[in-house]
Amino acid sequence: MATTRERVMGRDIELNIDDIDELSLNRVVNFVNEQWMEVRSENVNVPDTQKIAALMTVKLAAELLKLKDSQESISNNYEKKIQDIIRQLDEVGYIN
């Protein structure tokens, strides 16, 4: 198992890098650190880093679920359009 040491949320941690290329890993680490700093700056009166991490996790999970819902909606719209096209082709008797 290949690992690397990165600074994430103010701590040096070892990360498994078997399933991710270096550029993607850097993007992920940078994104997590940006989100960490944003949540910390929004909660300056919260000294507990575990609570900050929990708040960040909830924020990221909400964003992820919003994206998944959006993707599902887009997929459903395309599926409906395809079914409409198939129905229209059936109505005109199109045979391929």
C-alpha positions in Angstrom: 0.0 0.0 0.0 1.5 3.3 -1.1 1.1 6.2 1.4 2.1 9.8 1.6 2.3 12.3 4.4 0.2 15.4 4.0 -0.8 18.3 6.2 -4.6 18.2 6.5 -6.7 20.4 8.8 -3.5 21.5 10.6 -2.2 18.0 11.2 0.3 15.8 9.5 -1.4 12.6 8.5 -0.5 9.6 6.4 -2.9 9.0 3.4 -3.3 5.9 1.3 -2.6 6.9 -2.3 -3.2 3.7 -4.1 -6.4 4.8 -5.8 -5.6 8.4 -6.5 -3.1 10.3 -8.7 -0.9 13.0 -7.2 -2.7 15.9 -8.9 -6.1 14.6 -7.6 -4.7 14.1 -4.2 -3.3 17.7 -4.1 -6.7 19.0 -5.2 -8.5 17.0 -2.5 -6.0 18.1 0.3 -6.3 21.7 -0.8 -10.0 21.6 -0.9 -10.3 20.0 2.5 -7.9 22.6 3.9 -9.8 25.5 2.3 -13.1 24.2 3.8 -11.4 23.7 7.2 -10.2 27.3 7.2 -13.6 28.6 6.1 -15.5 26.7 8.8 -12.9 27.7 11.4 -13.2 31.4 10.4 -17.0 31.1 10.6 -16.8 29.6 14.1 -14.0 31.6 15.8 -15.5 31.1 19.2 -15.3 27.3 18.9 -11.9 26.2 20.2 -12.7 22.4 19.9 -11.1 21.2 16.7 -13.2 18.0 16.8 -16.4 20.2 16.7 -15.0 22.2 13.8 -14.2 19.0 12.0 -17.8 17.8 12.7 -19.2 21.1 11.4 -17.1 20.8 8.3 -18.2 17.2 7.7 -21.9 18.2 7.9 -21.3 21.1 5.6 -19.5 18.9 3.0 -22.1 16.1 3.3 -24.9 18.7 2.7 -23.1 19.9 -0.4 -22.5 16.3 -1.6 -26.2 15.4 -1.2 -27.3 18.5 -3.0 -25.0 17.6 -5.9 -26.3 14.0 -5.9 -29.9 15.2 -5.9 -29.1 17.6 -8.8 -27.4 14.8 -10.7 -30.4 12.5 -10.1 -32.8 15.2 -11.3 -30.8 15.7 -14.5 -30.6 12.0 -15.1 -34.4 11.7 -14.6 -35.0 14.6 -17.1 -32.8 12.9 -19.7 -34.6 9.6 -19.2 -37.9 11.2 -19.6 -36.8 13.0 -22.8 -35.5 9.7 -24.2 -38.8 8.0 -23.4 -40.7 10.8 -25.2 -38.5 10.5 -28.3 -39.1 6.7 -28.3 -42.8 7.2 -27.9 -42.8 9.7 -30.8 -40.9 7.3 -33.0 -43.3 4.6 -32.2 -46.2 6.8 -33.0 -44.9 7.5 -36.5 -44.0 3.9 -37.0 -40.3 4.3 -37.3 -38.4 1.0 -37.6 -34.7 0.9 -37.6 
